[in-house]
Amino acid sequence: MEAVANPVTDRTTKKAQRQEKKRREKMRRKQNKEYYYHLMLLPGVVFLVIFSVIPMVGIVMAFQNYVPAKGLLGSPWVGLDHFKYMFQLPDSIQIFKNTIVIAVAKIILGMIVPIVFALILNEAHNKLFKSAVQTIVYLPNFISWVVLGTVLTMIFSYDGLMNQVVQALGHDRIMFLASNVWFRPIIVLTDVWKGYGYGTIIYLAALTGIDPALYESAAMDGANRFKQMLHISLPGILPTVILLATLNLGSVLNAGFDQIFNMYNPIVYQTGDIIDTFVYRMGLVGMQYSFGTAVGLLKSVISFGLIALSYKLANKYAGYKII
């Protein structure tokens, strides 16, 4: 006996087949699109592998008495001797202290200044003025420390512009970049000046996400501009502030090699010498390759731990996740 075809079942089956075909076609288009995205990433990945992954083989030098003529395979192993020697040096504690003090000061001021400036600039209603100011304060971010360090060295030199101002005010000239009192503040303040424009753009972008109705309601309740800034604008960008603050925790041991290297001198080693400049002098200039590698490896391990901690804090307090 032949089965009788059910029109309803046939239509349902055909509809399901069409939907499945559309779904597969959509998935295929998505995969093709992602393929091009991955292809765009390829040059960056190759660059990263060549200059960041492959050189990590050199980490073994930290546990060797490396001799260039013998190479990595022929140099004798010394274990943790370089790490022990590092902590026996009288300068080690001072170098770590300098690094942490300068880096923490840069992080704190580098967050406070952009937040305050963004809140103030957000109160300006002239779009042309806001755009012009944003562009002006953002420009120093594009200047290399090689160029900027030379300019600042000339400004703060004994015969420079800053000393001319000091002398005009009736005071004696100061050797700013040869003073252990002035060197750290100059390093921190010039770094903040160079980078606060970038931070301002981030916080201005966060401010645009605040509902304008909140300001209108506050104005109807009698709140002035300052109170609106204090009770609406600042809480509105607080998640962004927390996120950036926690992520910056991983940069505590990065005090800015390029800036300090282009501005410091042996006279200010006491307050200006950081881990990166110490590694450069000992490892490359002094040709103590194994010792320099050991110091750099210790810094990298500590930084990795701080980055992991900052990620956990960012996830906990700001809901930040790397998907």
Disulfide bonds with the S-S distance in Angstrom:
none
